Amino acid sequence: MQQDPFIVTVIREPTPQTTVADIIIGALGLTGVLFLVAVLLGGVLALLLALWHRHRPPEADHLPSVSPFTPDPNAPPTTPAP
């Protein structure tokens, strides 16, 4: 069984092909958008951390020192031995 070949007639002109410059411009645009999103999210996180530490200072989370080399700030002052 022999088939006849298909004949395709182009009605419209073909669209221009994508060039390397189009790809680079598109990549730079996407990179710019991702950069702006990262900067905005970083700013929001920094603001949230600043507000968190303003209401709950990190020093309040620390346990008192038990090191013999670090004086306890709550201990009464001692006089040096003669």
VENNOR-V199725 format. One record per residue. N is the residue number from 0. RES is the residue in three letters. PHI is phi in whole degrees, -180 to 180 (* if undefined). PSI is psi in whole degrees, -180 to 180 (999 if undefined). NEAR is the number of other C-alpha atoms within 8 Angstrom. Layout:
# VENNOR-V199725
((N RES PHI PSI NEAR) (N RES PHI PSI NEAR))
This chain:
# VENNOR-V199725
((0 MET * 119 2) (1 GLN -102 135 3) (2 GLN -105 146 4) (3 ASP -79 148 4) (4 PRO -70 152 4) (5 PHE -83 139 4) (6 ILE -116 123 4) (7 VAL -109 129 4) (8 THR -108 124 4) (9 VAL -84 121 5) (10 ILE -89 -46 4) (11 ARG -98 159 4) (12 GLU -73 146 5) (13 PRO -67 148 4) (14 THR -73 154 4) (15 PRO -66 147 4) (16 GLN -77 155 4) (17 THR -73 130 6) (18 THR -100 172 6) (19 VAL -64 -37 6) (20 ALA -63 -39 6) (21 ASP -63 -40 8) (22 ILE -68 -42 9) (23 ILE -66 -43 8) (24 ILE -64 -41 8) (25 GLY -65 -40 8) (26 ALA -67 -40 8) (27 LEU -65 -37 8) (28 GLY -64 -44 8) (29 LEU -65 -40 8) (30 THR -64 -41 8) (31 GLY -63 -42 8) (32 VAL -65 -45 8) (33 LEU -64 -37 8) (34 PHE -64 -45 8) (35 LEU -64 -40 8) (36 VAL -64 -42 8) (37 ALA -65 -41 8) (38 VAL -65 -43 8) (39 LEU -65 -44 8) (40 LEU -66 -36 8) (41 GLY -65 -40 8) (42 GLY -65 -41 8) (43 VAL -65 -42 8) (44 LEU -65 -41 8) (45 ALA -63 -41 8) (46 LEU -64 -44 8) (47 LEU -64 -41 8) (48 LEU -67 -38 8) (49 ALA -64 -43 8) (50 LEU -66 -40 8) (51 TRP -62 -46 9) (52 HIS -74 -22 9) (53 ARG -70 -39 7) (54 HIS -87 -23 6) (55 ARG -139 85 7) (56 PRO -60 146 9) (57 PRO -67 -22 7) (58 GLU -66 -25 5) (59 ALA -71 -17 6) (60 ASP -87 -14 6) (61 HIS -83 142 6) (62 LEU -81 158 4) (63 PRO -65 152 5) (64 SER -72 140 7) (65 VAL -115 10 6) (66 SER -76 138 6) (67 PRO -72 -15 5) (68 PHE -91 -15 4) (69 THR -108 119 7) (70 PRO -70 147 8) (71 ASP -79 123 8) (72 PRO -68 -18 4) (73 ASN -92 -8 4) (74 ALA -77 147 6) (75 PRO -68 151 4) (76 PRO -64 144 4) (77 THR -113 152 4) (78 THR -95 141 4) (79 PRO -67 147 4) (80 ALA -71 141 3) (81 PRO -73 999 2))
